[in-house]
Amino acid sequence: MKTRLLILAVISALLLQCTPQQTVEKPPLAPEKPVSDTYFGTQVTDDYRYMENTKDSTVLNWLKAQSDYAKTVLGSIDARQELLDKMYDFDSRRSVSVGGLRITDNNKYFYLKTTPEDDTGKLFFRDGLKGEETLLFDPETFGNDSTVKYVINNISPTFDGEYLAFGITPNGKEMATLLIMKIQNKEILPDRVEQVLGFTSWLPGKQEFLYIRTGSENVQDFNFYLKAKTCKHKLNTDASTDKDFFSKELYPDLGLGQMDIPIAAFDRDCKLLYAVAANVDNRMKLFYAPGKQVTAGKIDWKPLLNREDEVYNFAANKTDVYLYTPKGAPNFKLLRMPLNDLQIDKAETFIPEDPEQTLSGFTLTKDGVYYTKKLNGVQEKLYFKSFKGQSRELKLPFVAGTIGLSSKGVEFSDVWVTLSGWSRNSQRFKYDLAGDEFVFETLSDIPEFPEYDDLVVEEVMVKSHDGVEVPLSIVYKEGIKKDGSNRLLLFGYGAYGISMNPYFSANRYLWCLEGGIYAVAHVRGGGELGEKWHKAGFKATKPNTWKDFIACAEYMADNGYTTPGKIAIYGGSAGGILIGRAMTERPDLFAAAIPAVGVMNAVRTELEPGGPANIPEFGTVKDSAEFFALLEMDAYHHLEEGVNYPPTLITAGMNDPRVSVWNPAKFAARLQKINQDNNPVIFRVNYEAGHGIDNTKSRNFEELADILSFALWNTGSEKFTPEKY
């Protein structure tokens, strides 16, 4: 039987078929209202500054007209429905998909399960892997407004599974209502903790927990992140009376900056409280206190790590703290520091730097440390080192592009390894150290996709503008000819030291089923080649990010994979800088550009709710060198009159706290004015979503169908030509 969602998709297709062919009138251009600022002797004129006021009726009406027009044009591409139908077909092959798994000390499993009939995951429980499954909560039963789609996030059980806290997020806002359930009788306590961001940390006794509360209930309010704080909640009390536990106001002497989000948690393994001044700077600023102080009126926080220590991550057991750092080791190393003498100068090297591979992750168990190393960001290997022994490589069930590690805790031997790659679907194994054996263990189905049995994956190194070699991953179906006739969808990101890890996506590879080539450029600014790779696409060095991307596109054209008239480029969020500057620097090279929820107006980004936290990565206009770096990476200010820019699909979410809707809106407005007589500029504003996090399944499908359809249309596919443009 076809699923409810598939039936809806078919009805949608029939309605489109009944619509007569006609053009649709473009919405009017946004009015220009120039405002000029002078930074360090440089005047910058902003024609659409007024759009930053998203309460302005002129702005709201323009956004709504853009959204309606985009839906009409993209919805009139008949073949778009074929993509959606195929996505639902793929989804139906997996009877069960499980995510968000949490396993307690006593082996209780909590997880989200999605079937083909579900648009989002439902919360389930079982006692042990083979235990009987019990439905705990269905998000579709929450709330009375049918226009609001709720998604469950932040599953946080107590160590014994007696209580469970979980978040309910509406329409992608990333701001949850936290519910608490007593598992024995599935009773939801009367507590309703609002404006929750991120995580829950249970305290000793299981009657209290820590959580992050946003500074505003409005995701577009500048205080949303700026005044966020960690609060403490006691079960069966009114959450509106929860007091600050860790905040800038409560601890002014700790020197937390405007950009820092105060986060605190309890580590029951080492019995310490931790507090972090968190932002996008990977270098941790960390404080600690004895766990027994949790009942004190005020915590006596002691400094543990400063930014200068360059520690990016840490984990502790009952005797030591393990520190993940690139200091003096660009490919990262792991240090060990004794708990009874918490001074970083007393730390010793536990896993040394590998000059050929990047230390990419680690987890602690009772027996030792499991860790991964990655080569060029695309092949990962697994290692184990006992606390007193030597390191050894573990032979995986198959060669993996990406390895995910998770353990039960430092008092247990249990460790799970999730393997995936460009052409291999994700598979989860439990590793048996005693028997040196990987045992397949997953709660999800592993579906078959015979359509992709003949996928070819190439990993090449491309010389960039300055001679530096950039990893490029290329995926296509066997049999294509390298005669320049193929469409290319080139994806990139390049920020925060985040690597674009190999993973299999049946839906994204629909591009390949249409005869195209899919490629990922591992540009500088990411973390594929260690911390030096990150810093080589960072602030003043940011131009390397889009120049690497351009070099990869040129490589694909020069070597016969494609031609400029068939290259579509795609990236999102901070990847909007990459896409925006690539298309403004080389508009002749691309047939289509798709910046999704992208940072397009970097000079003004720090004025967004999430802006201050991003200053360590991109810079601030208050510093002269950083201002000029921001201006250089600002695609909005690089749009020039008289230039024929490629067709562009720009997306934004009205509920996005990370990249405000006005940021891509200003870029869309200016590009539409410049391109008004030439290539299409479609601005898709999503009123039921945010940054793409906590999306429903159908929302993800719709957004990807838009992206693929637009790219196919503008790389010459008659099949994907809209009827109403």
C-alpha positions in Angstrom: 0.0 0.0 0.0 1.3 3.4 -0.8 2.0 5.7 2.1 0.0 8.7 3.1 2.8 11.0 2.0 3.1 9.3 -1.3 -0.6 9.6 -1.9 -0.3 13.3 -1.2 2.6 13.6 -3.7 0.5 11.9 -6.4 -2.5 14.2 -5.8 -0.1 17.1 -6.1 1.1 15.8 -9.4 -2.4 15.4 -10.8 -3.3 18.9 -9.8 -0.3 20.2 -11.7 -1.2 18.3 -14.8 -4.6 19.9 -14.7 -3.1 23.4 -14.7 -3.0 25.0 -18.2 0.3 26.3 -19.5 0.8 30.0 -18.8 3.5 32.5 -17.8 3.3 34.0 -14.4 4.1 37.6 -13.7 7.3 38.3 -11.8 6.9 40.1 -8.5 8.0 43.8 -8.6 11.6 44.6 -7.9 12.3 45.7 -4.3 12.7 49.5 -4.0 16.2 50.8 -3.4 16.8 53.0 -0.3 20.5 53.6 -0.2 22.3 54.0 3.1 26.1 54.6 3.3 28.6 53.7 6.0 32.2 54.5 6.1 34.6 51.9 7.6 38.3 52.8 7.9 38.0 55.3 5.1 36.0 53.1 2.8 32.5 54.0 1.9 30.0 51.1 1.6 26.5 51.8 0.2 23.7 49.4 1.1 20.7 49.9 -1.2 18.5 47.4 0.8 19.4 48.1 4.4 15.7 48.6 5.2 15.1 44.8 4.7 16.9 44.1 8.0 13.6 45.3 9.6 11.6 42.2 9.0 8.6 43.7 10.7 8.3 46.4 8.0 5.2 45.7 5.9 7.0 46.6 2.7 9.6 43.9 3.4 7.0 41.3 4.5 4.9 41.9 1.4 8.0 41.6 -0.8 9.1 38.3 0.9 5.6 36.9 0.5 5.5 37.8 -3.2 8.9 36.2 -3.7 7.8 33.0 -1.9 4.6 32.7 -3.9 6.4 33.3 -7.2 9.1 30.7 -6.4 6.5 28.1 -5.4 4.6 28.7 -8.7 7.6 28.6 -11.0 9.3 25.6 -9.3 5.9 23.8 -8.9 5.2 24.1 -12.6 8.2 21.9 -13.4 6.4 18.7 -14.1 9.5 16.5 -13.8 10.0 17.9 -10.2 7.2 15.6 -9.2 9.1 12.6 -10.6 12.0 13.4 -8.3 9.6 13.6 -5.3 8.0 10.3 -6.3 11.4 8.7 -6.5 12.4 10.1 -3.1 9.2 8.6 -1.5 9.9 5.3 -3.4 13.4 5.2 -1.9 12.0 6.0 1.5 9.5 3.2 1.3 12.3 0.7 0.8 13.4 1.3 4.4 10.6 0.0 6.7 12.3 1.5 9.7 14.8 4.3 10.1 16.2 5.0 13.6 18.1 8.1 14.8 19.0 9.9 18.0 19.8 6.7 19.8 20.7 6.9 23.5 21.7 3.9 25.5 21.7 4.0 29.3 24.0 2.2 31.8 21.5 -0.5 32.3 21.0 -1.0 28.6 17.7 0.8 28.0 17.4 2.1 24.4 15.7 5.4 23.6 15.4 6.5 20.0 13.4 8.2 17.2 11.9 5.8 14.7 10.5 6.9 11.3 8.5 4.6 9.0 7.5 5.5 5.4 4.1 6.6 6.8 5.8 9.1 9.2 6.8 12.6 8.3 9.0 12.8 11.4 10.4 10.5 14.0 8.4 9.1 16.9 10.0 8.5 20.3 10.4 4.8 21.2 11.9 2.8 24.1 13.1 -0.8 24.5 14.8 -2.6 27.3 17.9 -4.0 25.6 18.6 -4.5 21.9 16.1 -7.4 21.7 13.6 -5.9 24.1 9.9 -5.2 23.2 9.5 -1.8 21.5 7.2 0.7 23.2 6.0 4.0 21.8 6.6 6.8 24.2 5.6 10.0 22.3 4.2 10.9 18.9 5.0 14.6 18.0 1.9 14.8 15.8 -0.2 14.7 18.9 1.5 17.8 20.3 -0.2 21.2 19.9 -3.5 22.3 18.4 -2.3 24.2 15.3 -2.3 21.9 12.3 0.0 24.4 10.4 2.8 23.8 12.9 5.0 20.7 12.3 6.8 19.5 15.5 10.0 17.5 15.5 11.6 15.8 18.5 15.2 16.6 19.4 17.5 16.4 22.4 16.7 13.0 23.8 18.3 12.9 27.3 17.6 10.0 29.6 18.9 9.7 33.2 21.8 7.2 33.5 19.3 4.5 34.6 16.5 5.5 32.2 14.1 6.3 35.0 13.4 9.8 33.6 13.6 11.1 30.0 13.8 14.7 28.9 13.2 15.5 25.2 12.5 18.6 23.2 9.6 19.4 20.9 10.6 22.0 18.2 8.1 23.8 15.9 8.7 24.5 12.2 12.5 24.3 12.4 13.0 27.0 15.0 15.7 25.1 16.9 14.0 26.4 20.1 12.3 23.6 21.9 9.7 23.0 24.6 11.3 20.5 26.9 9.1 17.7 28.2 10.0 15.2 31.0 8.6 11.7 31.2 8.7 9.1 33.9 9.3 6.0 31.9 7.8 3.4 34.2 4.2 4.6 33.5 4.9 6.9 30.5 3.7 9.8 32.6 4.6 13.2 31.3 5.3 15.5 34.2 3.5 18.9 34.4 6.8 20.7 33.8 7.0 22.7 30.5 10.4 24.1 30.0 10.3 26.7 27.2 13.0 28.4 25.0 15.4 25.5 25.3 18.4 25.4 23.0 20.6 22.4 22.6 21.1 20.0 25.4 20.1 18.6 28.8 22.6 17.6 31.6 21.1 15.6 34.4 22.5 16.3 37.9 23.1 13.8 40.8 19.9 12.6 42.3 17.9 12.7 39.0 15.7 15.5 40.3 17.4 18.4 38.5 19.0 19.1 35.2 20.8 21.9 33.4 19.7 23.3 30.1 20.3 26.4 27.8 17.6 28.9 27.7 17.5 31.4 24.8 17.5 35.1 25.5 14.3 35.6 23.6 11.4 33.6 22.3 11.8 35.4 18.9 14.4 33.7 16.7 15.0 37.0 14.9 15.6 38.9 18.1 19.3 39.9 18.6 19.1 38.7 22.2 18.2 35.1 21.1 21.8 34.0 21.4 23.3 37.1 23.0 21.4 36.6 26.3 21.3 32.8 26.3 22.3 31.2 29.6 22.4 27.9 31.3 19.6 27.4 33.8 18.8 24.7 36.4 15.4 23.1 36.6 13.9 21.0 39.4 11.3 18.4 38.5 7.7 19.2 39.3 8.3 22.9 39.6 7.3 25.9 37.5 10.1 26.4 34.9 9.4 30.1 34.7 11.0 30.4 38.1 14.2 28.6 37.0 17.3 30.5 38.1 20.5 31.1 36.2 23.2 28.5 36.8 25.9 29.9 34.5 25.6 33.3 32.7 27.5 36.4 31.9 25.5 38.4 34.4 26.0 35.8 37.2 29.8 35.5 36.7 31.1 38.8 35.3 34.6 38.1 36.6 35.1 35.1 34.2 35.5 37.4 31.3 32.8 36.0 28.9 32.6 38.1 25.8 29.6 39.3 23.8 30.1 36.4 21.4 30.1 33.7 24.0 27.1 31.4 24.9 27.4 30.2 28.5 27.1 26.5 28.7 27.5 24.3 31.8 27.2 20.5 32.4 27.9 17.9 34.9 30.2 14.9 34.2 29.3 12.1 36.5 32.3 10.0 35.5 34.9 12.4 37.0 32.3 14.2 39.3 33.1 17.6 37.9 31.0 20.5 36.7 32.2 22.1 33.5 31.4 25.5 32.1 32.2 26.6 28.6 32.3 30.1 27.0 31.0 28.7 23.6 31.1 30.2 20.2 32.4 29.1 16.8 36.0 29.4 17.9 37.1 25.8 18.2 39.6 26.7 20.9 37.8 26.1 24.2 37.6 28.4 27.1 36.7 26.0 29.9 36.1 26.3 33.7 35.6 23.6 36.2 34.4 23.0 39.8 33.8 20.0 42.1 30.4 18.4 41.4 29.4 18.8 45.0 29.1 22.5 44.5 26.0 22.0 42.4 23.9 22.7 45.5 25.8 25.9 46.3 24.2 29.3 45.7 27.2 30.2 43.6 29.9 28.1 42.0 33.6 28.7 42.6 34.6 28.2 38.9 38.3 27.6 38.3 40.0 28.1 34.8 41.0 24.9 33.2 41.6 25.8 29.5 42.1 29.1 27.8 41.9 29.8 24.0 45.7 30.0 23.9 45.8 26.3 24.9 44.2 25.4 21.6 42.1 22.5 22.9 39.2 21.7 20.6 37.6 18.8 22.5 38.0 16.9 25.6 36.7 13.8 27.5 37.4 12.4 31.0 37.3 9.2 32.9 37.8 8.7 36.6 41.6 9.3 36.5 42.4 11.5 33.5 41.2 14.2 31.1 42.0 13.7 27.4 42.6 16.8 25.3 42.2 17.0 21.5 44.5 19.7 20.1 46.3 21.0 17.0 48.8 23.0 19.1 52.2 22.2 17.6 50.4 19.4 15.7 48.3 20.7 12.7 47.0 17.2 12.1 46.0 17.0 15.8 47.2 14.9 18.7 45.6 13.6 21.9 47.0 14.7 25.3 46.4 13.1 28.7 46.1 15.2 31.9 45.7 13.7 35.4 42.5 14.6 37.2 44.3 15.1 40.4 46.5 17.8 38.9 44.5 19.8 36.4 47.2 21.8 34.8 47.7 21.7 31.0 51.5 21.9 31.3 51.3 18.6 33.2 49.6 16.9 30.2 51.5 14.3 28.2 51.1 13.2 24.6 48.9 10.1 24.5 48.4 9.8 20.7 51.0 11.7 18.7 50.3 13.6 15.5 50.4 11.6 12.3 52.1 13.7 9.5 50.2 11.9 6.8 46.7 11.7 8.3 44.4 13.8 10.5 43.3 12.6 13.9 39.6 13.0 13.3 37.8 11.7 16.4 38.0 9.6 19.6 35.9 8.1 22.3 36.7 6.6 25.7 35.7 3.2 27.0 36.7 1.1 30.1 39.4 -0.6 28.1 41.1 2.4 26.3 40.7 4.9 23.6 39.2 4.3 20.1 40.2 6.9 17.6 40.0 7.6 13.9 42.4 9.1 11.3 41.4 10.5 8.0 43.4 10.8 4.7 42.5 13.8 2.6 39.1 14.0 4.3 37.8 11.0 2.3 39.2 7.7 3.8 39.0 7.0 7.5 40.7 4.3 9.5 40.0 3.0 13.1 42.5 2.5 15.8 42.6 1.4 19.5 45.0 2.1 22.3 44.7 0.7 25.8 45.5 3.1 28.6 48.9 1.5 29.1 49.5 -0.3 25.8 50.3 0.4 22.1 48.1 1.6 19.3 46.9 -0.8 16.7 44.7 -0.4 13.6 41.5 -2.3 13.6 40.5 -4.0 10.3 37.1 -2.7 9.3 34.3 -4.8 7.6 34.8 -2.6 4.5 36.8 0.5 3.5 35.1 3.5 4.9 35.0 7.1 3.9 33.5 8.1 7.2 33.5 6.5 10.7 31.2 7.5 13.5 32.2 6.4 17.0 30.0 6.1 20.1 30.5 4.4 23.4 28.3 3.5 26.4 30.7 5.2 28.8 34.0 4.9 30.6 32.8 2.1 32.9 31.9 -0.1 29.9 33.6 -1.9 27.0 30.7 -1.3 24.6 31.6 0.7 21.5 29.7 1.2 18.3 31.2 2.0 14.9 29.1 3.5 12.0 30.7 3.2 8.6 29.7 4.9 5.4 31.0 6.2 2.1 30.0 7.8 -1.2 28.8 4.5 -2.6 28.1 2.6 0.7 25.0 3.1 2.8 25.6 3.7 6.5 26.0 0.5 8.6 26.4 0.3 12.3 28.5 -2.4 14.1 29.3 -3.2 17.7 33.0 -4.0 18.2 34.0 -6.9 20.4 37.5 -6.1 21.7 38.1 -9.6 23.1 37.2 -11.3 19.9 38.5 -8.6 17.6 35.2 -8.8 15.8 32.7 -6.3 14.3 29.1 -7.5 14.9 26.4 -5.9 12.7 24.0 -4.2 15.1 21.4 -1.7 13.9 17.8 -0.8 14.6 17.4 0.6 11.0 16.9 -1.3 7.8 19.6 -1.2 5.2 17.7 -0.7 2.0 18.8 -1.8 -1.5 19.3 0.7 -4.3 20.1 -1.3 -7.4 19.9 2.0 -9.4 23.3 2.8 -7.9 25.1 -0.5 -8.3 27.2 1.0 -11.0 28.3 4.1 -9.2 31.9 5.2 -9.9 33.8 7.2 -7.3 37.0 9.1 -8.1 39.2 10.9 -5.6 41.5 13.4 -7.3 43.8 16.3 -6.2 43.3 19.6 -8.0 45.9 22.4 -8.2 44.3 25.6 -7.0 45.2 29.2 -8.0 48.4 29.2 -5.8 49.5 25.6 -6.6 48.0 24.1 -3.4 46.3 20.7 -4.2 42.7 20.5 -3.2 40.8 17.1 -2.7 37.9 16.7 -5.1 35.4 13.8 -4.8 33.6 12.8 -8.0 30.6 10.5 -8.2 28.8 9.3 -11.4 27.2 6.3 -13.0 29.5 4.0 -15.0 29.5 4.6 -18.7 29.5 8.4 -19.0 31.7 9.8 -21.7 34.3 12.5 -20.8 33.4 14.6 -23.9 32.2 17.7 -22.0 28.5 16.8 -22.4 27.7 15.9 -18.8 25.9 18.1 -16.3 27.8 18.7 -13.0 26.4 19.5 -9.6 29.4 20.8 -7.6 28.9 21.1 -3.8 31.1 22.9 -1.3 31.2 24.5 2.2 34.6 25.4 3.6 34.2 26.9 7.1 34.7 26.3 10.8 37.2 23.5 10.1 34.3 21.2 9.3 35.0 18.3 6.9 32.6 17.3 4.1 32.6 13.6 5.0 31.7 10.9 2.5 28.2 9.6 2.8 25.7 7.9 0.6 22.5 9.8 -0.4 20.1 8.1 -2.7 18.1 11.3 -3.0 21.0 13.6 -3.8 22.2 11.0 -6.4 19.0 11.4 -8.3 21.2 13.9 -10.1 23.3 11.0 -11.3 20.2 9.1 -12.5 19.5 12.1 -14.7 22.9 11.5 -16.3 24.8 14.0 -14.3 28.0 14.0 -12.2 28.0 14.9 -8.5 31.2 16.3 -7.0 32.3 17.7 -3.6 35.2 20.2 -3.5 37.0 19.9 -0.1 38.1 23.5 -0.1 40.2 25.4 2.4 38.3 26.6 5.4 37.2 23.0 6.1 39.0 20.5 8.2 39.9 17.8 5.6 43.6 18.4 5.8 43.9 19.5 9.4 43.9 22.8 11.2 46.2 24.5 8.7 43.5 23.7 6.0 40.9 25.5 8.2 43.1 28.5 8.8 44.0 28.8 5.1 40.3 29.7 4.4 39.7 31.9 7.4 39.1 35.7 7.7 41.8 37.3 5.5 42.6 34.0 3.8 39.0 33.3 3.0 39.4 33.9 -0.7 41.2 30.6 -1.0 37.8 29.0 -0.2 36.1 30.1 -3.4 39.3 30.1 -5.5 39.7 26.4 -4.6 36.1 25.8 -5.7 36.6 27.7 -9.0 39.8 25.6 -9.6 37.8 22.4 -9.1 35.1 23.5 -11.5 37.8 24.4 -14.1 39.4 21.0 -13.6 36.1 19.2 -14.3 35.7 21.3 -17.5 39.4 21.0 -18.6 39.3 17.2 -18.2 36.2 16.6 -20.3 33.7 15.8 -17.5 31.6 18.9 -18.3 31.5 22.4 -19.8 30.8 25.7 -18.1 27.3 25.8 -19.6 26.5 22.6 -17.7 27.9 23.4 -14.2 25.6 24.0 -11.3 27.0 25.0 -7.9 25.4 24.5 -4.6 26.2 25.2 -0.9 24.5 26.4 2.2 24.8 28.4 5.3 28.5 29.5 5.6 28.8 27.9 2.2 26.7 30.8 0.9 30.0 32.8 1.0 31.6 30.2 -1.2 28.7 30.1 -3.7 28.1 33.8 -3.7 31.8 34.7 -4.3 32.4 32.0 -6.8 29.5 33.2 -9.0 30.5 36.9 -8.6 34.1 36.2 -9.4 33.5 33.9 -12.3 30.0 34.3 -13.5 31.0 32.9 -16.9 32.0 29.6 -15.4 28.6 28.5 -14.1 25.2 27.7 -15.6 23.4 27.9 -12.2 24.1 28.9 -8.6 22.2 27.8 -5.5 23.1 29.4 -2.2 20.8 27.8 0.4 20.1 29.8 3.6 23.4 31.4 2.9 25.6 34.1 4.3 25.5 36.6 1.5 26.0 39.9 3.2 29.0 39.2 5.4 29.6 42.8 6.4 26.3 42.9 8.3 26.3 39.3 9.6 27.4 40.2 13.1 24.2 42.1 13.5 22.1 38.9 13.3 21.1 36.9 16.3 23.8 34.3 15.6 26.3 36.9 14.4 28.4 37.7 17.4 29.2 34.0 17.9 30.6 33.9 14.4 33.0 36.7 14.8 36.0 34.3 15.6 35.5 32.6 12.2 34.8 35.5 9.9 35.7 38.7 11.8 34.2 42.0 12.9 33.8 45.3 11.1 35.2 46.9 14.3 38.7 45.7 13.3 40.2 47.2 10.2 41.9 44.1 8.8 38.8 42.0 9.6 36.5 44.5 8.0 38.3 44.3 4.7 38.3 40.5 4.9 34.5 40.6 5.5 34.0 43.0 2.6 36.0 40.7 0.3 33.8 37.7 1.2 30.6 39.7 0.9 28.8 38.5 -2.3 26.1 41.1 -2.0 28.6 44.0 -2.3 30.4 42.3 -5.2 27.3 42.2 -7.4 28.0 44.7 -10.3 25.7 46.4 -12.8 26.0 45.1 -16.3 27.3 41.7 -15.4 25.4 38.6 -16.7 25.2 36.4 -13.6 24.1 32.8 -13.9 20.5 31.8 -13.0 20.3 31.7 -9.2 18.0 30.0 -6.7 18.3 31.6 -3.3 16.6 30.1 -0.2 15.8 31.4 3.3 13.8 30.3 6.3 11.6 32.7 8.2 12.4 30.8 11.4 16.1 30.8 10.9 18.1 32.0 14.0 21.5 31.4 12.4 21.2 33.3 9.1 18.4 35.8 9.2 16.0 36.0 6.3 17.2 39.5 5.4 20.7 38.3 4.7 19.9 36.3 1.5 16.9 38.6 0.8 19.2 41.6 0.2 21.4 39.6 -2.2 18.3 38.4 -4.0 16.9 41.9 -4.3 20.1 43.3 -5.8 20.6 40.3 -8.1 17.1 40.5 -9.4 17.6 44.2 -10.3 20.8 43.4 -12.2 19.5 40.3 -13.9 16.0 41.5 -14.5 16.3 41.2 -18.3 18.5 38.1 -18.3 18.7 35.0 -16.2 16.1 33.9 -13.6 16.7 34.8 -10.0 14.3 32.8 -7.8 14.0 33.6 -4.1 12.4 30.8 -2.2 11.3 31.9 1.3 10.1 29.0 3.5 7.6 30.1 6.2 7.5 26.7 7.9 11.2 26.2 8.4 14.4 27.7 9.7 18.0 26.8 8.9 17.2 23.3 7.7 17.7 21.7 11.2 14.8 19.9 12.7 13.0 19.7 9.3 10.3 17.1 8.7 11.0 14.5 6.1 8.6 16.0 3.5 10.2 19.4 4.0 13.7 18.0 3.2 12.3 16.2 0.1 10.6 19.4 -1.1 13.7 21.5 -0.7 16.0 19.0 -2.4 13.5 18.6 -5.3 13.6 22.4 -5.7 17.4 22.4 -5.8 17.8 19.5 -8.3 15.0 20.8 -10.5 16.4 24.3 -10.7 19.9 22.9 -11.5 18.6 20.6 -14.2 16.4 23.3 -15.7 19.3 25.7 -16.0 21.9 23.2 -17.2 19.7 22.6 -20.3 17.2 19.8 -19.4 14.0 20.4 -21.4 12.4 17.8 -19.2 12.8 20.2 -16.2 11.8 23.4 -18.0 9.0 25.1 -16.0 5.7 25.8 -17.6 5.1 29.1 -15.8 8.2 31.1 -16.3 
